[in-house]
Amino acid sequence: MMSRQKIFKSLQKQIRLFSSTSVSNADYSHVVIGGGAVGIAIAGELSKRQDNNVLIIEKNDKLGQETSSRNSEVIHAGLYYPIDSLKTKLCIEGSRLIYDEASRAGVQMSKVGKWIVAQNDIEDAYLEGLHSACSHKGIQTEFLSLHDAKYIEPAIVANRSILNSPNSGIVSAHSLMDYLYSIFQDNGGDLAVNSEVLGLSTVNKNDGSDGYEIQAKDTVTGEEITITSDVVINSAGLYSDKISNMLLPEDRHVKYTYAKGNYFTLTRSHLPVKRLIYPTPIKGLKGLGTHLTISLDGQIKFGPDHEIVSEIDYSPNSSNIPKAYEQIIKYYPGILQEDLVASYSGIRPQLPNPKGEFQDFIIRKEEGYTGFINLLNIDSPGLTSSMAIGKYVRDLLYK
């Protein structure tokens, strides 16, 4: 992935250090802040235009080290989101692009399908409504008979009903990001890793148009540099609120809460499961419940759970195992609590939501800041949607 990266020191050699707020030509036509799956996909789309000169700035030493690689690696079908939301639109399109385009390029994935299981009449009614909503969105779902399900997945218990999503699947996040980066690399894009953004401001160019000045620091040496760009895309994931607040006035500032999700793996072999198993979402419970996913090599894992944390700490929380176990054994009863180990965790950026209402992706041009595209609240299904988000941002700029 990293063979042609241009890290901080090489950037220092080729970029002017600015002492004036007026410049003639920007160093880059486009700078993407954040090298997760979404940022790479955006940069790749922009790099396809011959007149563009695109840079990705990433604070870690490698691409995709945070939210993009700390998730379930599920290819979502778009079941749960409102029909007119960006999440629905971009999830459906992103899933199609992964299956149609990325798979042809050799990205590791499998369309294993997903069951949502109901244990009582209330949960069954929810699945009926979900099935109807999916029909209106053009998403394929179907109910399975419990009798047939017992032969298909003998380890799984569903007391009332099962809704099948045949187009859900799993993907290697790193394989997908390798593919996205290859597009960016083949089109001559530049990458600066170990580069933390310290400041972002507007700058007047000599032709009277506006551009942007980005102050960045080498996280290894502490050296600082200033980069200019005609366009800036804020795709900084967990840190996109901070990047946004560097530029926008105080009355437009935002602040994330962090939703930590722990994942639990089995320490010994049990009856195998060949597809994703999700409980029916419980009213008042954050997220979709602790579900069963499988890796591409068939290993079973459970998660994520949901806890609000005040800081970014990826240490998995083993104290959550008892609560997770209570949920898991409702649909996968053949395990003991001591069979579970907290293996890793991920953190999702979320805007404060005291009323518990649905929160969509925010991908927008910011009023008064021509050439600044802000991406906020990019949580699940961000990985699935990444390729579609890249095209969406491209269209915001060029259509």
C-alpha positions, 0 to 999 in steps of 0.5 A, spaced: 500 500 500 505 504 501 510 504 496 509 511 493 508 514 499 511 521 500 511 522 507 512 529 511 520 530 510 519 529 502 513 534 503 518 539 506 523 539 500 517 541 495 512 545 498 514 553 500 513 555 507 509 561 507 510 568 510 504 571 507 497 570 506 497 571 499 499 566 494 499 565 487 499 558 486 496 552 491 501 546 492 495 542 491 488 542 488 485 538 493 487 536 500 484 530 503 485 530 511 484 523 513 486 516 510 481 512 512 477 508 507 472 514 506 478 519 505 482 514 500 476 513 496 475 520 496 482 522 494 482 516 489 476 519 485 479 526 485 485 523 482 482 521 476 481 528 473 488 529 470 488 536 472 487 535 479 493 534 484 491 531 490 494 530 497 492 525 503 494 527 510 494 522 515 496 523 522 498 515 523 504 512 520 499 507 516 492 508 512 486 506 515 488 505 523 482 507 526 475 506 525 476 503 518 480 497 521 476 496 527 469 494 525 465 488 524 467 488 516 460 487 514 458 489 507 451 492 509 445 492 505 442 498 508 436 495 512 435 500 518 436 507 515 430 511 513 428 511 505 430 518 504 437 518 508 444 519 505 446 512 509 441 508 505 443 511 498 450 511 499 450 504 503 446 501 497 450 504 492 457 502 496 455 495 497 453 495 489 460 498 488 464 493 493 460 487 489 461 489 482 467 493 482 472 491 488 471 484 487 473 484 480 479 487 482 481 481 487 478 485 494 477 479 499 470 478 500 464 474 501 456 475 500 455 470 506 448 473 507 445 475 514 439 473 518 435 477 523 432 473 528 426 474 532 424 471 539 417 474 541 411 477 537 414 484 539 420 482 535 416 479 529 412 485 528 419 489 528 421 484 522 415 485 519 415 493 518 423 492 516 421 487 511 416 492 508 420 498 509 426 494 505 421 493 499 420 500 498 427 501 498 428 496 493 432 492 498 431 484 498 429 481 504 425 474 505 422 470 511 425 463 512 421 458 515 423 456 522 423 449 520 428 450 514 432 454 518 434 449 523 437 445 517 441 451 515 444 453 521 443 448 527 446 452 532 442 458 531 435 459 535 430 463 533 423 462 537 418 466 532 421 468 526 427 470 521 428 475 516 434 473 511 438 479 507 441 475 502 446 481 499 449 482 506 456 480 506 463 481 509 469 484 506 477 485 508 477 492 510 485 492 509 484 489 502 478 494 500 483 500 502 489 497 499 484 497 492 482 504 493 489 506 495 492 503 488 487 507 484 489 513 488 497 511 487 496 509 480 493 517 478 499 520 481 496 522 488 501 524 494 500 521 501 503 524 507 503 520 513 505 521 521 502 528 519 497 531 524 493 537 522 494 543 527 491 549 523 486 550 517 485 557 515 482 561 509 488 564 504 487 569 499 490 568 492 493 573 487 487 571 482 482 574 487 479 567 489 480 563 496 484 557 498 486 554 504 492 554 508 494 547 512 499 547 518 501 540 519 506 537 524 511 531 523 509 527 529 515 523 529 520 529 529 515 535 531 517 539 525 512 543 522 510 545 515 504 549 511 501 547 505 496 550 501 490 547 497 484 550 493 480 545 496 480 541 502 476 535 504 475 534 511 474 526 512 478 526 519 473 520 522 474 521 529 477 527 529 473 531 524 469 535 529 476 538 531 478 539 524 471 543 522 472 547 528 479 550 526 475 553 520 468 554 522 466 560 526 464 558 534 457 558 533 458 552 528 462 548 532 461 541 533 463 536 538 463 528 538 461 523 543 465 517 542 461 510 542 466 504 543 464 498 541 467 491 544 468 485 540 468 478 543 471 472 540 470 464 542 476 461 545 474 454 543 470 451 537 463 450 537 458 449 532 459 453 526 455 458 523 456 460 515 452 467 515 451 473 520 446 473 525 443 479 528 438 480 534 432 484 533 434 491 535 431 492 542 427 499 543 432 503 547 438 499 546 443 503 542 446 500 536 443 494 533 445 489 539 451 484 539 451 480 533 455 474 530 459 475 525 464 471 521 471 472 518 473 470 512 477 464 515 470 462 518 472 465 525 466 467 529 466 473 533 461 477 537 460 485 537 460 491 537 456 492 544 455 500 546 458 504 551 459 512 551 467 514 553 470 520 554 476 519 550 479 514 545 482 508 548 482 502 544 483 497 550 477 492 549 473 492 555 472 485 558 468 487 564 462 487 558 462 480 557 457 478 562 452 483 558 454 481 551 453 473 553 446 475 556 444 477 549 448 472 545 445 466 548 438 468 546 440 466 539 447 462 540 446 458 546 451 453 545 457 457 549 459 458 556 461 465 558 468 463 559 468 461 552 468 469 550 474 473 550 474 481 549 479 481 543 479 488 540 474 494 540 472 500 535 470 507 536 465 511 532 464 518 532 457 521 534 454 528 534 450 529 541 443 526 540 439 527 547 433 525 543 435 519 540 433 520 533 436 518 527 442 521 525 444 521 518 451 522 515 453 529 514 457 531 507 456 538 505 459 544 502 460 549 508 456 556 506 461 561 506 467 556 505 468 555 497 472 549 496 471 546 503 467 539 504 465 537 511 464 530 512 461 529 519 458 523 523 461 518 518 459 512 523 456 505 520 455 504 514 461 508 513 466 502 510 460 499 506 459 506 503 466 508 502 466 508 495 459 511 494 461 517 498 468 518 494 463 519 488 458 523 492 464 528 494 466 528 487 459 530 484 459 535 490 465 539 487 464 538 479 456 537 478 
